[in-house]
């Protein structure tokens, strides 16, 4: 156990790594041994995860039925899949960002809308039909790893969650997903950061359907996910009283300012690389992803597309590139000037 995890444990916060079938590996859920007895994030909706979670709770002398509060950090299935089963078995309240509550209440429908939106973004940016269909099929296959659940305690941005021994301040930090929420124990300097900031990988600012557009309605425009994410990172960088960020994957972050500065540098480098590629002529975002990452771009096409479009948004805002929609309905990026 790292020193940071040991001191979190001394403060009653225990990391419970739960397996997922995703490339990212285990998801870190956190047991907050307080009143109410709380679990932050649940792991995906699978027997293996439920089993592992049961064993992990037992190692702390607890069972699922003891849980009194389940807190959700964001909408990804590896974080919330078991929420409904755990809440039913324990009678626990479920707390999540207010914006997320309607989404998770209608999980199946919400995932379908998200996929329709993603398919539109993929078509507009030149992802070929076979790749698009393969990605949608994969999304369908994974869908049951999440599940609908009723949020009984919707949380506003800036609100607090009060326990016997601590208070957690709730901050909305969208970017990696539209619902990313972090929880700050100001007195102890501990942030439960989930996927907002991960030490060993740069969190992907995935282009997702905005939560404030009613399900069934077509969102007018795709969100500028990277700009949104960078604004969230700036807000986190400016936070005082942070000694550790307990992440949703991997090890705790003990110097969040240095890590965030590093992320900003990485993004600057990538934007310059994309601008250089366009000196040879206009390209679709999909072609740029292929040039940057080769075959990885096929299996992770949506992820890398999101990444390219995020940087394209920054370059467009700076006037260094322009977006043009061709007669074929596909958007191409062109160097400006
Ligand atoms: Zn996530």
py3Dmol code that shows the C-alpha trace and the ligand (Angstrom):
import py3Dmol

protein = """\
ATOM      1  CA  UNK A   1       0.000   0.000   0.000  1.00  0.00           C
ATOM      2  CA  UNK A   2       1.294   3.474  -0.845  1.00  0.00           C
ATOM      3  CA  UNK A   3       1.806   5.994   1.983  1.00  0.00           C
ATOM      4  CA  UNK A   4      -1.057   8.069   0.612  1.00  0.00           C
ATOM      5  CA  UNK A   5      -3.433   5.111   0.722  1.00  0.00           C
ATOM      6  CA  UNK A   6      -2.250   4.266   4.240  1.00  0.00           C
ATOM      7  CA  UNK A   7      -2.987   7.767   5.487  1.00  0.00           C
ATOM      8  CA  UNK A   8      -6.359   7.744   3.713  1.00  0.00           C
ATOM      9  CA  UNK A   9      -7.109   4.462   5.474  1.00  0.00           C
ATOM     10  CA  UNK A  10      -6.126   6.039   8.783  1.00  0.00           C
ATOM     11  CA  UNK A  11      -8.733   8.713   8.000  1.00  0.00           C
ATOM     12  CA  UNK A  12     -11.333   5.977   7.420  1.00  0.00           C
ATOM     13  CA  UNK A  13     -11.171   5.905   3.610  1.00  0.00           C
ATOM     14  CA  UNK A  14     -10.333   2.479   2.241  1.00  0.00           C
ATOM     15  CA  UNK A  15      -9.530   1.792  -1.410  1.00  0.00           C
ATOM     16  CA  UNK A  16     -11.352  -1.267  -2.773  1.00  0.00           C
ATOM     17  CA  UNK A  17     -10.041  -2.186  -6.262  1.00  0.00           C
ATOM     18  CA  UNK A  18     -12.797  -3.979  -8.200  1.00  0.00           C
ATOM     19  CA  UNK A  19     -12.154  -5.814 -11.492  1.00  0.00           C
ATOM     20  CA  UNK A  20     -13.605  -4.572 -14.787  1.00  0.00           C
ATOM     21  CA  UNK A  21     -13.461  -6.130 -18.268  1.00  0.00           C
ATOM     22  CA  UNK A  22     -12.085  -2.859 -19.646  1.00  0.00           C
ATOM     23  CA  UNK A  23      -8.568  -2.053 -20.749  1.00  0.00           C
ATOM     24  CA  UNK A  24      -8.212   0.378 -17.863  1.00  0.00           C
ATOM     25  CA  UNK A  25      -8.188  -2.561 -15.438  1.00  0.00           C
ATOM     26  CA  UNK A  26      -9.519  -2.330 -11.909  1.00  0.00           C
ATOM     27  CA  UNK A  27     -11.690   0.524 -10.757  1.00  0.00           C
ATOM     28  CA  UNK A  28     -10.972   1.989  -7.332  1.00  0.00           C
ATOM     29  CA  UNK A  29     -14.082   2.178  -5.176  1.00  0.00           C
ATOM     30  CA  UNK A  30     -13.730   3.737  -1.729  1.00  0.00           C
ATOM     31  CA  UNK A  31     -15.319   2.646   1.523  1.00  0.00           C
ATOM     32  CA  UNK A  32     -15.787   5.632   3.833  1.00  0.00           C
ATOM     33  CA  UNK A  33     -16.000   4.218   7.313  1.00  0.00           C
ATOM     34  CA  UNK A  34     -18.157   6.890   8.892  1.00  0.00           C
ATOM     35  CA  UNK A  35     -21.782   7.531   9.721  1.00  0.00           C
ATOM     36  CA  UNK A  36     -23.409   6.962   7.266  1.00  0.00           C
ATOM     37  CA  UNK A  37     -21.275   4.025   6.120  1.00  0.00           C
ATOM     38  CA  UNK A  38     -20.532   4.995   2.534  1.00  0.00           C
ATOM     39  CA  UNK A  39     -19.293   3.482  -0.687  1.00  0.00           C
ATOM     40  CA  UNK A  40     -18.025   5.821  -3.409  1.00  0.00           C
ATOM     41  CA  UNK A  41     -18.525   4.064  -6.771  1.00  0.00           C
ATOM     42  CA  UNK A  42     -19.481   0.444  -7.129  1.00  0.00           C
ATOM     43  CA  UNK A  43     -17.710  -1.375  -9.946  1.00  0.00           C
ATOM     44  CA  UNK A  44     -19.505  -2.735 -13.016  1.00  0.00           C
ATOM     45  CA  UNK A  45     -22.691  -4.771 -12.911  1.00  0.00           C
ATOM     46  CA  UNK A  46     -21.149  -8.256 -12.951  1.00  0.00           C
ATOM     47  CA  UNK A  47     -21.024 -11.281 -10.681  1.00  0.00           C
ATOM     48  CA  UNK A  48     -17.236 -11.093 -10.446  1.00  0.00           C
ATOM     49  CA  UNK A  49     -17.348  -7.484  -9.335  1.00  0.00           C
ATOM     50  CA  UNK A  50     -20.114  -8.117  -6.820  1.00  0.00           C
ATOM     51  CA  UNK A  51     -18.157 -11.046  -5.429  1.00  0.00           C
ATOM     52  CA  UNK A  52     -14.918  -9.068  -5.168  1.00  0.00           C
ATOM     53  CA  UNK A  53     -16.716  -6.148  -3.560  1.00  0.00           C
ATOM     54  CA  UNK A  54     -18.276  -8.478  -0.979  1.00  0.00           C
ATOM     55  CA  UNK A  55     -14.835  -9.886  -0.106  1.00  0.00           C
ATOM     56  CA  UNK A  56     -13.280  -6.414   0.022  1.00  0.00           C
ATOM     57  CA  UNK A  57     -15.985  -5.201   2.416  1.00  0.00           C
ATOM     58  CA  UNK A  58     -15.530  -8.318   4.544  1.00  0.00           C
ATOM     59  CA  UNK A  59     -11.833  -7.482   4.902  1.00  0.00           C
ATOM     60  CA  UNK A  60     -13.039  -4.342   6.703  1.00  0.00           C
ATOM     61  CA  UNK A  61     -15.583  -6.218   8.801  1.00  0.00           C
ATOM     62  CA  UNK A  62     -18.534  -5.085   6.699  1.00  0.00           C
ATOM     63  CA  UNK A  63     -21.146  -6.636   4.460  1.00  0.00           C
ATOM     64  CA  UNK A  64     -23.133  -5.121   1.600  1.00  0.00           C
ATOM     65  CA  UNK A  65     -26.224  -4.906   3.814  1.00  0.00           C
ATOM     66  CA  UNK A  66     -24.332  -2.502   6.130  1.00  0.00           C
ATOM     67  CA  UNK A  67     -24.025   0.202   3.463  1.00  0.00           C
ATOM     68  CA  UNK A  68     -26.041   3.324   4.204  1.00  0.00           C
ATOM     69  CA  UNK A  69     -24.972   5.639   1.396  1.00  0.00           C
ATOM     70  CA  UNK A  70     -23.714   5.012  -2.132  1.00  0.00           C
ATOM     71  CA  UNK A  71     -22.102   7.970  -3.880  1.00  0.00           C
ATOM     72  CA  UNK A  72     -21.565   8.008  -7.648  1.00  0.00           C
ATOM     73  CA  UNK A  73     -18.675   9.931  -9.206  1.00  0.00           C
ATOM     74  CA  UNK A  74     -19.841   9.864 -12.843  1.00  0.00           C
ATOM     75  CA  UNK A  75     -21.859   8.065 -15.466  1.00  0.00           C
ATOM     76  CA  UNK A  76     -19.394   5.405 -16.633  1.00  0.00           C
ATOM     77  CA  UNK A  77     -20.519   1.832 -16.058  1.00  0.00           C
ATOM     78  CA  UNK A  78     -17.353   0.693 -14.297  1.00  0.00           C
ATOM     79  CA  UNK A  79     -18.221   3.226 -11.574  1.00  0.00           C
ATOM     80  CA  UNK A  80     -21.971   2.799 -11.167  1.00  0.00           C
ATOM     81  CA  UNK A  81     -22.992  -0.602 -12.547  1.00  0.00           C
ATOM     82  CA  UNK A  82     -23.729  -2.249  -9.205  1.00  0.00           C
ATOM     83  CA  UNK A  83     -25.431   0.762  -7.597  1.00  0.00           C
ATOM     84  CA  UNK A  84     -28.960  -0.500  -8.006  1.00  0.00           C
ATOM     85  CA  UNK A  85     -28.203  -4.021  -6.692  1.00  0.00           C
ATOM     86  CA  UNK A  86     -26.270  -2.632  -3.716  1.00  0.00           C
ATOM     87  CA  UNK A  87     -28.982  -0.087  -2.904  1.00  0.00           C
ATOM     88  CA  UNK A  88     -31.689  -2.747  -3.069  1.00  0.00           C
ATOM     89  CA  UNK A  89     -29.780  -5.140  -0.822  1.00  0.00           C
ATOM     90  CA  UNK A  90     -28.721  -2.568   1.749  1.00  0.00           C
ATOM     91  CA  UNK A  91     -31.462   0.049   1.563  1.00  0.00           C
ATOM     92  CA  UNK A  92     -28.693   2.637   1.139  1.00  0.00           C
ATOM     93  CA  UNK A  93     -29.438   6.116  -0.171  1.00  0.00           C
ATOM     94  CA  UNK A  94     -27.829   6.932  -3.522  1.00  0.00           C
ATOM     95  CA  UNK A  95     -26.194  10.335  -3.965  1.00  0.00           C
ATOM     96  CA  UNK A  96     -25.006  11.760  -7.283  1.00  0.00           C
ATOM     97  CA  UNK A  97     -24.721  15.050  -9.128  1.00  0.00           C
ATOM     98  CA  UNK A  98     -28.228  16.425  -9.814  1.00  0.00           C
ATOM     99  CA  UNK A  99     -27.521  16.529 -13.572  1.00  0.00           C
ATOM    100  CA  UNK A 100     -26.743  12.811 -13.545  1.00  0.00           C
ATOM    101  CA  UNK A 101     -29.909  11.673 -11.723  1.00  0.00           C
ATOM    102  CA  UNK A 102     -32.295  11.610 -14.729  1.00  0.00           C
ATOM    103  CA  UNK A 103     -29.624  10.016 -16.931  1.00  0.00           C
ATOM    104  CA  UNK A 104     -28.990   7.099 -14.597  1.00  0.00           C
ATOM    105  CA  UNK A 105     -32.723   6.698 -13.834  1.00  0.00           C
ATOM    106  CA  UNK A 106     -33.230   5.950 -17.544  1.00  0.00           C
ATOM    107  CA  UNK A 107     -29.898   4.256 -18.120  1.00  0.00           C
ATOM    108  CA  UNK A 108     -30.882   2.049 -21.091  1.00  0.00           C
ATOM    109  CA  UNK A 109     -32.551   4.860 -22.974  1.00  0.00           C
ATOM    110  CA  UNK A 110     -29.718   7.254 -22.071  1.00  0.00           C
ATOM    111  CA  UNK A 111     -27.073   4.853 -23.418  1.00  0.00           C
ATOM    112  CA  UNK A 112     -29.088   4.464 -26.622  1.00  0.00           C
ATOM    113  CA  UNK A 113     -29.256   8.262 -27.050  1.00  0.00           C
ATOM    114  CA  UNK A 114     -25.537   8.518 -26.335  1.00  0.00           C
ATOM    115  CA  UNK A 115     -24.813   5.934 -29.039  1.00  0.00           C
ATOM    116  CA  UNK A 116     -27.017   7.719 -31.578  1.00  0.00           C
ATOM    117  CA  UNK A 117     -25.143  10.918 -30.815  1.00  0.00           C
ATOM    118  CA  UNK A 118     -21.737   9.203 -31.049  1.00  0.00           C
ATOM    119  CA  UNK A 119     -22.708   7.667 -34.400  1.00  0.00           C
ATOM    120  CA  UNK A 120     -23.570  11.139 -35.690  1.00  0.00           C
ATOM    121  CA  UNK A 121     -20.212  12.550 -34.555  1.00  0.00           C
ATOM    122  CA  UNK A 122     -18.398   9.599 -36.145  1.00  0.00           C
ATOM    123  CA  UNK A 123     -20.213  10.051 -39.464  1.00  0.00           C
ATOM    124  CA  UNK A 124     -19.545  13.781 -39.522  1.00  0.00           C
ATOM    125  CA  UNK A 125     -15.832  13.243 -38.963  1.00  0.00           C
ATOM    126  CA  UNK A 126     -15.145  10.548 -41.502  1.00  0.00           C
ATOM    127  CA  UNK A 127     -15.198   7.295 -39.535  1.00  0.00           C
ATOM    128  CA  UNK A 128     -16.040   4.598 -42.103  1.00  0.00           C
ATOM    129  CA  UNK A 129     -19.265   2.661 -41.692  1.00  0.00           C
ATOM    130  CA  UNK A 130     -17.649  -0.697 -40.832  1.00  0.00           C
ATOM    131  CA  UNK A 131     -15.636   0.825 -37.989  1.00  0.00           C
ATOM    132  CA  UNK A 132     -18.676   2.749 -36.779  1.00  0.00           C
ATOM    133  CA  UNK A 133     -20.872  -0.349 -36.721  1.00  0.00           C
ATOM    134  CA  UNK A 134     -18.195  -2.385 -34.951  1.00  0.00           C
ATOM    135  CA  UNK A 135     -17.922   0.274 -32.255  1.00  0.00           C
ATOM    136  CA  UNK A 136     -21.686   0.491 -31.786  1.00  0.00           C
ATOM    137  CA  UNK A 137     -21.880  -3.313 -31.526  1.00  0.00           C
ATOM    138  CA  UNK A 138     -19.176  -3.256 -28.838  1.00  0.00           C
ATOM    139  CA  UNK A 139     -21.040  -0.545 -26.953  1.00  0.00           C
ATOM    140  CA  UNK A 140     -24.191  -2.673 -27.093  1.00  0.00           C
ATOM    141  CA  UNK A 141     -22.335  -5.737 -25.849  1.00  0.00           C
ATOM    142  CA  UNK A 142     -21.026  -3.844 -22.823  1.00  0.00           C
ATOM    143  CA  UNK A 143     -24.234  -2.038 -21.986  1.00  0.00           C
ATOM    144  CA  UNK A 144     -25.422  -4.560 -19.375  1.00  0.00           C
ATOM    145  CA  UNK A 145     -22.348  -3.756 -17.261  1.00  0.00           C
ATOM    146  CA  UNK A 146     -24.271  -0.666 -16.212  1.00  0.00           C
ATOM    147  CA  UNK A 147     -27.824  -0.499 -14.876  1.00  0.00           C
ATOM    148  CA  UNK A 148     -30.513   2.022 -14.105  1.00  0.00           C
ATOM    149  CA  UNK A 149     -30.662   3.274 -10.570  1.00  0.00           C
ATOM    150  CA  UNK A 150     -32.630   5.825  -8.571  1.00  0.00           C
ATOM    151  CA  UNK A 151     -30.668   8.726  -7.154  1.00  0.00           C
ATOM    152  CA  UNK A 152     -32.340   9.556  -3.831  1.00  0.00           C
ATOM    153  CA  UNK A 153     -29.969  12.405  -2.931  1.00  0.00           C
ATOM    154  CA  UNK A 154     -29.250  14.697  -5.891  1.00  0.00           C
ATOM    155  CA  UNK A 155     -26.216  16.904  -5.245  1.00  0.00           C
ATOM    156  CA  UNK A 156     -25.780  20.443  -6.507  1.00  0.00           C
ATOM    157  CA  UNK A 157     -22.349  21.706  -7.551  1.00  0.00           C
ATOM    158  CA  UNK A 158     -20.781  23.230  -4.421  1.00  0.00           C
ATOM    159  CA  UNK A 159     -23.069  21.388  -1.983  1.00  0.00           C
ATOM    160  CA  UNK A 160     -21.760  19.408   0.971  1.00  0.00           C
ATOM    161  CA  UNK A 161     -22.207  15.846   2.132  1.00  0.00           C
ATOM    162  CA  UNK A 162     -22.123  15.709   5.901  1.00  0.00           C
ATOM    163  CA  UNK A 163     -20.956  12.709   7.917  1.00  0.00           C
ATOM    164  CA  UNK A 164     -20.347  12.229  11.632  1.00  0.00           C
ATOM    165  CA  UNK A 165     -16.574  12.714  11.269  1.00  0.00           C
ATOM    166  CA  UNK A 166     -16.194  14.684   8.054  1.00  0.00           C
ATOM    167  CA  UNK A 167     -17.718  16.953   5.463  1.00  0.00           C
ATOM    168  CA  UNK A 168     -17.209  16.456   1.739  1.00  0.00           C
ATOM    169  CA  UNK A 169     -17.621  19.374  -0.618  1.00  0.00           C
ATOM    170  CA  UNK A 170     -19.112  18.393  -3.988  1.00  0.00           C
ATOM    171  CA  UNK A 171     -17.581  19.864  -7.161  1.00  0.00           C
ATOM    172  CA  UNK A 172     -18.734  19.249 -10.706  1.00  0.00           C
ATOM    173  CA  UNK A 173     -15.645  18.781 -12.899  1.00  0.00           C
ATOM    174  CA  UNK A 174     -16.923  17.773 -16.359  1.00  0.00           C
ATOM    175  CA  UNK A 175     -14.586  16.766 -19.162  1.00  0.00           C
ATOM    176  CA  UNK A 176     -13.744  13.093 -18.955  1.00  0.00           C
ATOM    177  CA  UNK A 177     -17.522  12.653 -18.848  1.00  0.00           C
ATOM    178  CA  UNK A 178     -20.253  15.300 -18.573  1.00  0.00           C
ATOM    179  CA  UNK A 179     -21.055  14.234 -15.008  1.00  0.00           C
ATOM    180  CA  UNK A 180     -17.597  13.992 -13.388  1.00  0.00           C
ATOM    181  CA  UNK A 181     -17.881  14.941  -9.744  1.00  0.00           C
ATOM    182  CA  UNK A 182     -15.141  15.194  -7.140  1.00  0.00           C
ATOM    183  CA  UNK A 183     -15.512  15.221  -3.366  1.00  0.00           C
ATOM    184  CA  UNK A 184     -13.225  17.319  -1.197  1.00  0.00           C
ATOM    185  CA  UNK A 185     -12.517  16.804   2.488  1.00  0.00           C
ATOM    186  CA  UNK A 186     -11.090  20.288   3.045  1.00  0.00           C
ATOM    187  CA  UNK A 187     -10.022  19.637   6.615  1.00  0.00           C
ATOM    188  CA  UNK A 188      -7.926  16.590   5.749  1.00  0.00           C
ATOM    189  CA  UNK A 189      -6.815  17.730   2.286  1.00  0.00           C
ATOM    190  CA  UNK A 190      -8.238  14.622   0.648  1.00  0.00           C
ATOM    191  CA  UNK A 191     -10.004  14.706  -2.721  1.00  0.00           C
ATOM    192  CA  UNK A 192     -11.936  11.726  -4.018  1.00  0.00           C
ATOM    193  CA  UNK A 193     -11.303  12.491  -7.678  1.00  0.00           C
ATOM    194  CA  UNK A 194     -12.461   9.389  -9.584  1.00  0.00           C
ATOM    195  CA  UNK A 195     -11.517   9.714 -13.280  1.00  0.00           C
ATOM    196  CA  UNK A 196     -11.034  13.486 -13.299  1.00  0.00           C
ATOM    197  CA  UNK A 197      -7.319  13.103 -12.652  1.00  0.00           C
ATOM    198  CA  UNK A 198      -5.452   9.816 -13.059  1.00  0.00           C
ATOM    199  CA  UNK A 199      -1.747   9.498 -12.426  1.00  0.00           C
ATOM    200  CA  UNK A 200      -0.625   6.926 -15.011  1.00  0.00           C
ATOM    201  CA  UNK A 201      -2.912   7.897 -17.890  1.00  0.00           C
ATOM    202  CA  UNK A 202      -4.231  11.160 -19.201  1.00  0.00           C
ATOM    203  CA  UNK A 203      -8.029  10.993 -18.690  1.00  0.00           C
ATOM    204  CA  UNK A 204      -9.746  10.956 -22.073  1.00  0.00           C
ATOM    205  CA  UNK A 205     -12.068  13.888 -22.611  1.00  0.00           C
ATOM    206  CA  UNK A 206     -14.663  11.767 -24.407  1.00  0.00           C
ATOM    207  CA  UNK A 207     -17.188  13.587 -26.564  1.00  0.00           C
ATOM    208  CA  UNK A 208     -20.473  12.661 -24.917  1.00  0.00           C
ATOM    209  CA  UNK A 209     -24.037  13.722 -25.383  1.00  0.00           C
ATOM    210  CA  UNK A 210     -24.707  16.739 -23.095  1.00  0.00           C
ATOM    211  CA  UNK A 211     -26.762  15.871 -19.999  1.00  0.00           C
ATOM    212  CA  UNK A 212     -28.948  18.971 -20.213  1.00  0.00           C
ATOM    213  CA  UNK A 213     -30.471  17.992 -23.571  1.00  0.00           C
ATOM    214  CA  UNK A 214     -33.627  15.892 -22.955  1.00  0.00           C
ATOM    215  CA  UNK A 215     -33.335  12.241 -24.028  1.00  0.00           C
ATOM    216  CA  UNK A 216     -34.756  11.813 -27.505  1.00  0.00           C
ATOM    217  CA  UNK A 217     -33.869  15.384 -28.560  1.00  0.00           C
ATOM    218  CA  UNK A 218     -30.961  15.817 -30.933  1.00  0.00           C
ATOM    219  CA  UNK A 219     -28.211  17.943 -29.327  1.00  0.00           C
ATOM    220  CA  UNK A 220     -27.572  21.015 -31.506  1.00  0.00           C
ATOM    221  CA  UNK A 221     -23.805  20.715 -31.449  1.00  0.00           C
ATOM    222  CA  UNK A 222     -21.111  18.449 -30.115  1.00  0.00           C
ATOM    223  CA  UNK A 223     -19.581  19.690 -26.854  1.00  0.00           C
ATOM    224  CA  UNK A 224     -15.978  20.905 -26.856  1.00  0.00           C
ATOM    225  CA  UNK A 225     -14.942  18.192 -24.427  1.00  0.00           C
ATOM    226  CA  UNK A 226     -11.245  19.053 -24.151  1.00  0.00           C
ATOM    227  CA  UNK A 227     -11.923  22.763 -23.516  1.00  0.00           C
ATOM    228  CA  UNK A 228     -14.436  21.758 -20.856  1.00  0.00           C
ATOM    229  CA  UNK A 229     -11.932  19.353 -19.343  1.00  0.00           C
ATOM    230  CA  UNK A 230      -9.079  21.874 -19.301  1.00  0.00           C
ATOM    231  CA  UNK A 231     -11.339  24.394 -17.536  1.00  0.00           C
ATOM    232  CA  UNK A 232     -12.113  21.727 -14.938  1.00  0.00           C
ATOM    233  CA  UNK A 233      -8.410  20.943 -14.516  1.00  0.00           C
ATOM    234  CA  UNK A 234      -7.704  24.655 -13.988  1.00  0.00           C
ATOM    235  CA  UNK A 235     -10.346  24.748 -11.266  1.00  0.00           C
ATOM    236  CA  UNK A 236      -8.810  21.726  -9.558  1.00  0.00           C
ATOM    237  CA  UNK A 237      -5.306  23.163  -9.902  1.00  0.00           C
ATOM    238  CA  UNK A 238      -6.473  26.286  -8.059  1.00  0.00           C
ATOM    239  CA  UNK A 239      -7.868  24.320  -5.106  1.00  0.00           C
ATOM    240  CA  UNK A 240      -6.230  24.930  -1.786  1.00  0.00           C
ATOM    241  CA  UNK A 241      -6.052  22.298   0.933  1.00  0.00           C
ATOM    242  CA  UNK A 242      -5.325  19.350  -1.333  1.00  0.00           C
ATOM    243  CA  UNK A 243      -2.607  16.932  -0.278  1.00  0.00           C
ATOM    244  CA  UNK A 244      -3.860  13.862  -2.112  1.00  0.00           C
ATOM    245  CA  UNK A 245      -6.282  12.991  -4.889  1.00  0.00           C
ATOM    246  CA  UNK A 246      -7.604   9.454  -4.568  1.00  0.00           C
ATOM    247  CA  UNK A 247      -8.189   8.352  -8.156  1.00  0.00           C
ATOM    248  CA  UNK A 248     -10.705   6.065  -9.808  1.00  0.00           C
ATOM    249  CA  UNK A 249      -7.916   4.022 -11.371  1.00  0.00           C
ATOM    250  CA  UNK A 250      -4.315   3.481 -10.320  1.00  0.00           C
ATOM    251  CA  UNK A 251      -2.399   5.138  -7.527  1.00  0.00           C
ATOM    252  CA  UNK A 252      -3.235   8.300  -5.592  1.00  0.00           C
ATOM    253  CA  UNK A 253      -2.006  11.624  -6.944  1.00  0.00           C
ATOM    254  CA  UNK A 254       0.158  13.353  -4.346  1.00  0.00           C
ATOM    255  CA  UNK A 255       1.135  16.426  -6.378  1.00  0.00           C
ATOM    256  CA  UNK A 256      -1.932  17.440  -8.320  1.00  0.00           C
ATOM    257  CA  UNK A 257      -0.491  20.805  -9.429  1.00  0.00           C
ATOM    258  CA  UNK A 258       2.573  19.202 -11.068  1.00  0.00           C
ATOM    259  CA  UNK A 259       0.456  16.497 -12.709  1.00  0.00           C
ATOM    260  CA  UNK A 260      -2.023  19.032 -14.099  1.00  0.00           C
ATOM    261  CA  UNK A 261       0.834  21.199 -15.437  1.00  0.00           C
ATOM    262  CA  UNK A 262       2.186  18.088 -17.128  1.00  0.00           C
ATOM    263  CA  UNK A 263      -1.173  17.381 -18.730  1.00  0.00           C
ATOM    264  CA  UNK A 264      -1.309  20.942 -20.080  1.00  0.00           C
ATOM    265  CA  UNK A 265       2.145  20.554 -21.634  1.00  0.00           C
ATOM    266  CA  UNK A 266       1.112  17.254 -23.237  1.00  0.00           C
ATOM    267  CA  UNK A 267      -1.950  18.877 -24.758  1.00  0.00           C
ATOM    268  CA  UNK A 268       0.098  21.751 -26.165  1.00  0.00           C
ATOM    269  CA  UNK A 269       2.507  19.321 -27.851  1.00  0.00           C
ATOM    270  CA  UNK A 270      -0.309  17.331 -29.421  1.00  0.00           C
ATOM    271  CA  UNK A 271      -2.038  20.444 -30.772  1.00  0.00           C
ATOM    272  CA  UNK A 272       1.202  21.535 -32.483  1.00  0.00           C
ATOM    273  CA  UNK A 273       1.604  18.065 -34.021  1.00  0.00           C
ATOM    274  CA  UNK A 274      -1.912  18.166 -35.464  1.00  0.00           C
ATOM    275  CA  UNK A 275      -1.332  21.645 -36.887  1.00  0.00           C
ATOM    276  CA  UNK A 276       1.838  20.365 -38.621  1.00  0.00           C
ATOM    277  CA  UNK A 277       0.025  17.381 -40.162  1.00  0.00           C
ATOM    278  CA  UNK A 278      -2.428  19.770 -41.793  1.00  0.00           C
ATOM    279  CA  UNK A 279       0.310  21.651 -43.620  1.00  0.00           C
ATOM    280  CA  UNK A 280       0.113  18.966 -46.341  1.00  0.00           C
ATOM    281  CA  UNK A 281      -3.596  19.582 -46.911  1.00  0.00           C
ATOM    282  CA  UNK A 282      -7.008  19.196 -45.267  1.00  0.00           C
ATOM    283  CA  UNK A 283      -7.795  15.978 -43.379  1.00  0.00           C
ATOM    284  CA  UNK A 284     -10.720  14.516 -41.495  1.00  0.00           C
ATOM    285  CA  UNK A 285     -10.326  14.034 -37.761  1.00  0.00           C
ATOM    286  CA  UNK A 286     -10.393  10.292 -38.415  1.00  0.00           C
ATOM    287  CA  UNK A 287      -7.474  10.569 -40.855  1.00  0.00           C
ATOM    288  CA  UNK A 288      -5.534  12.621 -38.306  1.00  0.00           C
ATOM    289  CA  UNK A 289      -6.145   9.986 -35.640  1.00  0.00           C
ATOM    290  CA  UNK A 290      -4.852   7.343 -38.067  1.00  0.00           C
ATOM    291  CA  UNK A 291      -1.728   9.398 -38.791  1.00  0.00           C
ATOM    292  CA  UNK A 292      -1.060   9.883 -35.074  1.00  0.00           C
ATOM    293  CA  UNK A 293      -1.870   6.450 -33.704  1.00  0.00           C
ATOM    294  CA  UNK A 294      -2.040   4.035 -36.646  1.00  0.00           C
ATOM    295  CA  UNK A 295      -4.044   0.866 -36.075  1.00  0.00           C
ATOM    296  CA  UNK A 296      -4.846   1.829 -32.502  1.00  0.00           C
ATOM    297  CA  UNK A 297      -7.204   4.295 -34.106  1.00  0.00           C
ATOM    298  CA  UNK A 298      -9.373   1.478 -35.475  1.00  0.00           C
ATOM    299  CA  UNK A 299      -9.996  -0.347 -32.206  1.00  0.00           C
ATOM    300  CA  UNK A 300     -10.247   2.825 -30.175  1.00  0.00           C
ATOM    301  CA  UNK A 301     -11.652   5.000 -32.914  1.00  0.00           C
ATOM    302  CA  UNK A 302     -14.093   6.989 -30.804  1.00  0.00           C
ATOM    303  CA  UNK A 303     -11.569   7.683 -28.108  1.00  0.00           C
ATOM    304  CA  UNK A 304      -8.917   8.908 -30.519  1.00  0.00           C
ATOM    305  CA  UNK A 305     -11.525  10.844 -32.522  1.00  0.00           C
ATOM    306  CA  UNK A 306     -12.539  12.631 -29.311  1.00  0.00           C
ATOM    307  CA  UNK A 307      -8.900  13.389 -28.633  1.00  0.00           C
ATOM    308  CA  UNK A 308      -8.273  14.863 -32.103  1.00  0.00           C
ATOM    309  CA  UNK A 309     -11.494  16.896 -32.073  1.00  0.00           C
ATOM    310  CA  UNK A 310     -10.654  18.241 -28.632  1.00  0.00           C
ATOM    311  CA  UNK A 311      -7.371  19.630 -29.931  1.00  0.00           C
ATOM    312  CA  UNK A 312      -9.012  20.804 -33.144  1.00  0.00           C
ATOM    313  CA  UNK A 313     -11.424  22.881 -31.038  1.00  0.00           C
ATOM    314  CA  UNK A 314      -8.493  24.590 -29.327  1.00  0.00           C
ATOM    315  CA  UNK A 315      -6.765  25.244 -32.675  1.00  0.00           C
ATOM    316  CA  UNK A 316      -9.972  26.623 -34.185  1.00  0.00           C
ATOM    317  CA  UNK A 317     -10.426  28.905 -31.173  1.00  0.00           C
ATOM    318  CA  UNK A 318      -6.856  30.178 -31.711  1.00  0.00           C
ATOM    319  CA  UNK A 319      -7.525  30.777 -35.409  1.00  0.00           C
ATOM    320  CA  UNK A 320      -4.814  28.281 -36.420  1.00  0.00           C
ATOM    321  CA  UNK A 321      -7.108  25.879 -38.276  1.00  0.00           C
ATOM    322  CA  UNK A 322     -10.626  25.988 -39.750  1.00  0.00           C
ATOM    323  CA  UNK A 323     -13.311  23.342 -40.022  1.00  0.00           C
ATOM    324  CA  UNK A 324     -15.028  22.889 -43.386  1.00  0.00           C
ATOM    325  CA  UNK A 325     -18.031  20.696 -44.143  1.00  0.00           C
ATOM    326  CA  UNK A 326     -17.674  19.118 -47.602  1.00  0.00           C
ATOM    327  CA  UNK A 327     -20.407  18.233 -50.105  1.00  0.00           C
ATOM    328  CA  UNK A 328     -20.276  14.692 -48.691  1.00  0.00           C
ATOM    329  CA  UNK A 329     -21.345  16.036 -45.271  1.00  0.00           C
ATOM    330  CA  UNK A 330     -17.941  15.155 -43.807  1.00  0.00           C
ATOM    331  CA  UNK A 331     -15.999  17.782 -41.865  1.00  0.00           C
ATOM    332  CA  UNK A 332     -12.368  18.385 -42.799  1.00  0.00           C
ATOM    333  CA  UNK A 333      -9.784  20.389 -40.921  1.00  0.00           C
ATOM    334  CA  UNK A 334      -7.584  22.817 -42.799  1.00  0.00           C
ATOM    335  CA  UNK A 335      -4.600  24.896 -41.677  1.00  0.00           C
ATOM    336  CA  UNK A 336      -5.539  28.558 -41.523  1.00  0.00           C
ATOM    337  CA  UNK A 337      -3.512  31.350 -43.089  1.00  0.00           C
TER     338      UNK A 337
END
"""
ligand_1 = """\
1
ZN
Zn -14.798 7.157 -16.440
"""
view = py3Dmol.view(width=600, height=400)
view.addModel(protein, "pdb")
view.setStyle({"model": 0}, {"cartoon": {"style": "trace"}})
view.addModel(ligand_1, "xyz")
view.setStyle({"model": 1}, {"stick": {}})
view.zoomTo()
view.show()
